[in-house]
């Protein structure tokens, strides 16, 4: 550590660990560190070079309030730990906890600078003392930045009187009434951190919740099972049907709304939640629905969506009305391409459309489950979406505003609107969902 002329070598670079390394390895009894900042990552850089020695860390922060100071020290350490994204982070914390538990490492903090270097020697105040015999004084904090990134100064101090100054000053600071022992507090905080679930465990749990393992379904070999991305949407639809009795599934054309809706119905039937399914869809997609339903044990009827607005009696309308007569809380109603219902009133705005008059009582009074499917819920305005949402059960928390964001006294409008209808608010540049509006997007 000295030249041939016995002059100590000053260190000035962005790798302070290399300057510390020979001193750390040489220490036999103790290492005392006075530093402005400390991180687990910083300690992990010097830990491999430490033997079975006692380590004392004295931290200095500029803070007048002692209670805030204690909180700041622990919070800073944990905040940095949260941003330290490496595979061995947990192992580093476990090693540090072992040192704290085994009383090999002690941490204290004091107001202001931990140690003020002597002006005549030009020292900065971060001090590393080895066996009370050698000192490195300079500007390197015990952090990753201080030891590896920043250009820092460390000056070797080997003259006995100078070394003794730092040893005495460190000890007087450590014993001062202004210095508080943080050892147990840091240990408790790190133990709480270790008790947290790891992100990967949370990820696996999330997958388990989103993609719950189904009981085996007795279906025909030709049945078209959903793929992974569809399974996630199906699980959310099922949760929303459980919670709200209604859901709106928005998915681009070609992503398999028919497959997803069919599997939702199959799952509900398997759970004995429903006994019947009624599907209203455009006539041109009836063959797709029939093909999908044929491979299931579902008791399903498929009708042309436009019949819901027909007034003149005919054979087709009679079949619809006959089917609707039996609807109860064991039925699932599927509305395919629900954008057809983006207008709630007739074209001349004189009255409520017959489709709403026929569907709303089935959901509101007979408690049927309802699932809306669409790829294009929005055309001209926010009312396009809200009119479709009014077909869902009115189970939203009471709203204080209408869709235009205006405050409303709902008691005066109960005959026309519902404070519990799901809706979105129209703002200047965007739409705001009303609470957890039950419509999964895909």
C-alpha positions in Angstrom: 0.0 0.0 0.0 3.0 2.3 -0.1 5.6 3.2 -2.7 9.3 2.5 -2.4 9.6 5.9 -0.7 6.9 4.9 1.9 4.6 7.6 0.7 0.9 6.5 0.7 -0.9 6.4 -2.6 -3.9 8.8 -3.0 -6.9 7.4 -4.7 -9.0 9.5 -7.2 -11.2 7.5 -9.6 -14.7 6.1 -10.1 -13.8 2.8 -8.5 -13.3 3.4 -4.8 -13.8 -0.3 -4.0 -10.3 -1.0 -5.4 -8.8 1.5 -3.0 -10.7 0.0 -0.1 -10.1 -3.6 -1.0 -6.5 -4.1 0.4 -7.4 -2.3 3.6 -10.6 -4.3 4.1 -8.7 -7.6 3.6 -6.0 -6.5 6.0 -8.4 -5.6 8.8 -8.4 -8.2 11.6 -10.6 -6.7 14.4 -12.7 -3.8 13.3 -13.8 -1.5 10.5 -15.4 1.8 11.4 -17.1 3.9 8.6 -18.4 7.5 8.9 -20.5 8.2 5.8 -23.2 10.5 4.7 -25.2 7.8 3.0 -25.5 4.0 3.2 -27.3 1.5 1.0 -27.5 -2.3 1.1 -26.0 -2.3 -2.4 -23.0 -0.3 -1.2 -22.4 -2.6 1.8 -22.7 -5.6 -0.6 -19.7 -4.2 -2.6 -17.4 -4.3 0.4 -18.8 -7.4 2.2 -16.9 -10.0 0.1 -13.6 -8.4 1.3 -14.5 -8.3 5.0 -13.4 -11.0 7.3 -15.0 -11.8 10.7 -14.6 -8.3 12.0 -16.8 -5.9 13.8 -18.2 -3.2 11.6 -19.7 0.1 12.8 -21.4 2.5 10.4 -22.0 6.1 11.6 -24.4 7.9 9.3 -24.6 11.7 9.1 -27.7 13.4 7.7 -28.6 17.1 7.6 -31.9 17.1 9.5 -33.0 19.1 12.5 -35.9 16.9 13.6 -34.5 13.8 15.3 -37.6 11.7 14.7 -37.8 12.6 11.1 -34.1 11.8 10.9 -34.6 8.3 12.1 -37.4 7.8 9.6 -35.4 9.3 6.8 -32.4 7.0 7.3 -34.5 3.8 7.2 -36.8 5.1 4.4 -33.8 6.0 2.2 -32.3 2.6 2.7 -35.5 0.8 1.8 -36.3 3.2 -1.1 -33.0 2.4 -2.7 -33.5 -1.3 -2.0 -36.7 -1.1 -4.0 -35.0 0.4 -7.0 -32.0 -2.0 -6.9 -33.1 -4.5 -9.6 -30.6 -7.4 -9.6 -31.1 -11.1 -9.1 -28.9 -11.4 -6.0 -30.6 -8.5 -4.1 -32.4 -10.8 -1.8 -29.2 -12.7 -1.0 -27.5 -9.4 -0.1 -30.3 -8.5 2.3 -30.1 -12.0 3.9 -26.3 -11.6 4.4 -26.8 -8.1 5.9 -29.5 -9.4 8.3 -27.2 -12.2 9.4 -24.5 -9.6 10.2 -27.0 -7.5 12.2 -28.3 -10.5 14.1 -24.9 -11.8 14.9 -23.8 -8.4 16.2 -21.1 -8.1 13.7 -22.6 -4.9 12.2 -23.8 -1.9 14.1 -25.4 1.2 12.7 -25.8 4.6 14.3 -26.9 8.0 13.0 -26.2 11.5 14.0 -27.3 15.0 12.9 -25.1 16.8 10.5 -21.8 15.4 9.2 -20.7 12.2 10.8 -17.1 13.4 11.0 -15.7 16.7 9.9 -12.2 16.2 8.4 -9.4 18.5 9.4 -9.2 21.5 7.1 -5.4 21.5 7.0 -5.4 18.0 5.5 -8.1 18.8 2.9 -10.2 15.8 3.9 -13.9 15.7 2.9 -15.5 13.8 5.8 -16.2 10.2 4.7 -13.8 8.1 6.7 -12.9 4.4 6.8 -10.9 3.3 9.8 -9.3 -0.1 9.9 -8.2 -1.7 13.3 -7.7 1.8 14.6 -4.4 1.8 12.7 -5.1 2.8 9.1 -7.5 5.4 7.7 -8.9 6.3 4.3 -10.5 9.7 4.3 -12.2 11.3 1.4 -15.5 11.7 -0.4 -16.7 8.1 -1.1 -20.1 7.3 0.5 -20.9 3.7 1.3 -23.3 3.5 -1.7 -23.0 1.9 -5.1 -22.6 5.4 -6.7 -20.0 6.4 -4.1 -18.0 3.2 -4.5 -18.4 2.4 -8.2 -19.8 5.3 -10.3 -18.7 8.7 -9.0 -15.2 10.0 -9.2 -14.2 10.0 -5.6 -11.2 11.0 -3.5 -9.7 8.7 -0.8 -6.5 9.7 0.9 -4.6 7.1 3.0 -3.8 8.3 6.5 -1.1 6.3 8.3 0.6 8.9 10.5 -0.2 7.9 14.1 -1.3 11.3 15.3 -3.7 11.8 12.3 -5.0 8.3 12.7 -5.7 8.8 16.3 -7.6 12.0 15.6 -10.0 10.0 13.4 -10.3 7.2 15.9 -11.0 9.5 18.8 -13.4 11.7 16.8 -15.3 8.6 15.5 -15.6 7.2 19.1 -16.7 10.5 20.6 -19.4 10.8 17.9 -20.5 7.2 18.4 -20.8 7.7 22.2 -22.5 11.1 21.9 -26.0 11.6 23.1 -26.8 13.0 19.7 -26.1 9.7 18.1 -28.8 7.0 18.1 -28.5 3.3 17.5 -30.4 2.2 14.4 -29.2 -1.4 14.4 -32.4 -3.1 15.7 -34.6 -0.7 13.7 -32.8 -1.5 10.4 -32.9 -5.2 11.3 -36.7 -5.1 11.8 -37.2 -3.2 8.6 -35.1 -5.6 6.6 -36.9 -8.6 8.1 -40.3 -7.0 7.1 -38.8 -6.6 3.6 -37.8 -10.2 3.4 -41.3 -11.2 4.5 -42.8 -9.6 1.5 -43.9 -11.8 -1.4 -41.5 -11.8 -4.2 -42.7 -10.2 -7.5 -42.4 -13.5 -9.3 -44.7 -15.1 -6.7 -47.2 -12.3 -7.1 -47.0 -12.8 -10.9 -47.7 -16.5 -10.5 -50.6 -15.7 -8.1 -52.0 -13.2 -10.6 -51.9 -15.8 -13.4 -53.6 -18.3 -11.1 -56.4 -15.9 -10.4 -56.8 -14.7 -14.0 -56.6 -18.2 -15.4 -58.2 -20.4 -12.9 -57.9 -24.1 -13.6 -61.2 -25.4 -14.8 -62.8 -28.7 -13.8 -62.8 -31.0 -16.8 -65.7 -30.2 -19.1 -67.5 -33.0 -20.9 -67.7 -31.5 -24.4 -67.5 -32.9 -27.9 -64.1 -33.3 -29.5 -65.1 -30.7 -32.0 -65.6 -28.1 -29.3 -63.4 -25.0 -29.9 -61.7 -24.3 -26.7 -60.5 -20.7 -26.1 -56.8 -19.8 -26.4 -54.8 -18.3 -23.6 -55.5 -14.6 -24.2 -59.2 -15.4 -24.5 -59.1 -17.4 -21.2 -58.0 -14.2 -19.4 -60.9 -12.2 -20.8 -63.4 -15.1 -20.0 -62.3 -15.1 -16.4 -62.8 -11.4 -16.0 -66.3 -11.7 -17.7 -67.2 -14.4 -15.2 -66.0 -12.3 -12.3 -68.1 -9.4 -13.5 -71.2 -11.6 -14.0 -70.7 -12.9 -10.4 -70.4 -9.3 -9.0 -72.7 -7.3 -11.3 -74.9 -9.9 -13.1 -73.9 -8.1 -16.4 -70.8 -7.5 -18.5 -69.8 -5.8 -21.7 -67.0 -7.4 -23.7 -65.3 -5.1 -26.2 -63.0 -6.9 -28.6 -61.8 -6.2 -32.2 -63.3 -8.2 -35.0 -61.6 -11.5 -35.4 -60.5 -12.0 -31.8 -63.2 -14.6 -31.1 -66.1 -13.0 -29.3 -68.4 -15.9 -30.2 -65.9 -18.4 -28.9 -65.4 -16.4 -25.6 -69.2 -15.9 -25.1 -69.9 -19.5 -25.8 -67.3 -20.6 -23.2 -68.7 -18.2 -20.7 -72.1 -19.8 -21.1 -70.6 -23.3 -20.9 -68.8 -22.4 -17.6 -71.9 -20.9 -16.1 -73.9 -24.0 -17.0 -71.3 -26.2 -15.6 -71.4 -24.2 -12.4 -75.2 -24.7 -12.4 -75.6 -20.9 -12.5 -77.8 -21.0 -15.7 -80.1 -23.5 -17.4 -80.8 -21.6 -20.7 -79.2 -19.2 -23.1 -80.9 -16.7 -25.4 -78.7 -15.1 -28.1 -79.7 -12.0 -30.1 -77.4 -11.5 -33.1 -77.4 -10.2 -36.7 -79.0 -12.8 -39.0 -75.8 -13.2 -41.0 -73.9 -14.6 -38.1 -76.5 -17.1 -37.0 -74.6 -20.0 -38.7 -71.5 -19.1 -36.6 -73.5 -19.2 -33.4 -75.2 -22.5 -34.3 -71.9 -24.1 -35.1 -70.5 -22.9 -31.8 -73.5 -24.0 -29.8 -73.9 -27.5 -31.4 -70.7 -28.7 -29.8 -71.9 -27.9 -26.3 -74.6 -29.2 -24.0 -76.2 -25.7 -23.8 -79.9 -25.2 -24.1 -79.7 -22.2 -26.3 -82.0 -20.3 -28.7 -80.8 -17.9 -31.3 -82.9 -14.9 -32.6 -82.4 -12.1 -35.0 -81.5 -9.0 -33.0 -83.8 -6.7 -35.0 -86.9 -8.6 -33.9 -86.6 -6.9 -30.5 -87.7 -3.6 -32.1 -90.5 -5.1 -34.2 -94.1 -4.1 -33.3 -96.2 -6.0 -35.8 -97.1 -9.5 -34.8 -95.6 -12.3 -36.8 -94.4 -15.8 -36.4 -90.8 -14.8 -35.7 -91.8 -12.2 -33.1 -94.1 -14.6 -31.4 -91.2 -17.0 -31.0 -89.2 -14.3 -29.4 -91.9 -13.3 -27.0 -92.6 -16.9 -26.2 -89.0 -17.4 -25.3 -88.8 -14.2 -23.3 -91.8 -15.2 -21.2 -89.8 -17.9 -19.5 -86.7 -15.8 -18.7 -85.6 -15.9 -15.1 -82.5 -15.6 -13.0 -81.2 -18.9 -14.5 -81.0 -17.4 -18.0 -78.0 -15.8 -19.8 -78.9 -13.3 -22.5 -76.2 -12.6 -25.0 -76.4 -9.5 -27.2 -74.1 -9.8 -30.2 -73.0 -6.5 -31.8 -74.6 -4.5 -29.0 -73.7 -1.2 -30.8 -77.1 -1.8 -32.5 -78.5 -0.4 -29.2 -76.4 2.8 -29.0 -79.6 4.7 -29.4 -82.1 4.2 -26.6 -85.0 6.1 -28.1 -86.7 5.8 -31.5 -85.3 7.8 -34.5 -87.9 10.5 -33.9 -86.9 10.7 -30.2 -90.5 10.4 -29.2 -90.4 7.2 -27.1 -88.2 4.5 -25.7 -87.3 1.8 -28.2 -89.2 -1.5 -27.9 -85.9 -3.4 -27.6 -85.2 -1.6 -24.3 -88.7 -2.1 -23.1 -88.4 -5.8 -23.7 -84.9 -6.3 -22.4 -84.6 -4.0 -19.4 -87.4 -5.8 -17.3 -85.7 -9.2 -17.9 -82.5 -7.9 -16.3 -84.0 -5.5 -13.7 -86.9 -7.5 -12.4 -86.3 -11.1 -13.4 -82.5 -10.9 -12.7 -81.3 -12.6 -15.9 -77.6 -12.4 -16.5 -76.7 -10.4 -19.6 -73.5 -10.2 -21.7 -73.0 -7.5 -24.4 -70.5 -8.1 -27.2 -69.2 -5.4 -29.5 -66.1 -4.4 -31.5 -67.3 -0.8 -32.0 -69.1 0.5 -28.9 -68.4 4.2 -29.8 -69.6 6.0 -32.9 -70.7 9.6 -32.4 -70.7 10.3 -28.7 -70.4 9.0 -25.2 -74.1 8.4 -25.1 -73.5 5.5 -27.6 -71.7 3.6 -24.8 -74.0 4.7 -22.0 -77.1 3.6 -23.8 -75.7 0.1 -24.2 -74.6 0.1 -20.6 -78.2 0.9 -19.5 -79.0 -2.7 -20.6 -76.8 -4.0 -17.8 -78.1 -4.3 -14.3 -78.1 -1.0 -12.5 -75.6 -2.0 -9.9 -73.1 0.9 -10.0 -72.4 3.0 -6.8 -74.7 6.0 -6.9 -73.3 8.6 -9.3 -73.1 12.3 -8.5 -72.9 13.4 -12.1 -74.5 12.7 -15.4 -72.6 11.7 -18.5 -71.8 15.3 -19.3 -70.2 15.8 -15.8 -73.1 17.9 -14.5 -74.3 17.4 -10.9 -77.7 15.7 -10.8 -80.5 15.3 -8.2 -81.4 11.8 -9.1 -84.6 11.8 -7.1 -86.1 14.1 -9.7 -85.2 11.9 -12.6 -85.8 8.4 -11.2 -88.5 7.8 -13.7 -86.1 8.4 -16.6 -82.7 7.6 -15.4 -81.0 5.6 -12.6 -78.3 6.9 -10.3 -77.0 3.3 -10.3 -76.7 2.8 -14.0 -73.2 2.1 -15.3 -71.9 5.0 -17.4 -68.9 7.0 -18.5 -68.5 10.7 -18.1 -67.7 12.9 -21.1 -64.8 15.4 -20.5 -63.1 17.7 -22.9 -60.4 15.4 -24.1 -61.2 11.9 -22.8 -63.7 9.5 -21.2 -63.7 8.7 -17.5 -65.1 5.3 -16.4 -67.7 5.4 -13.7 -66.0 3.3 -10.9 -65.2 -0.2 -12.0 -67.4 -0.3 -15.0 -67.9 -4.0 -15.9 -66.7 -4.2 -19.4 -63.4 -5.9 -20.3 -61.5 -4.5 -23.2 -59.5 -6.6 -25.6 
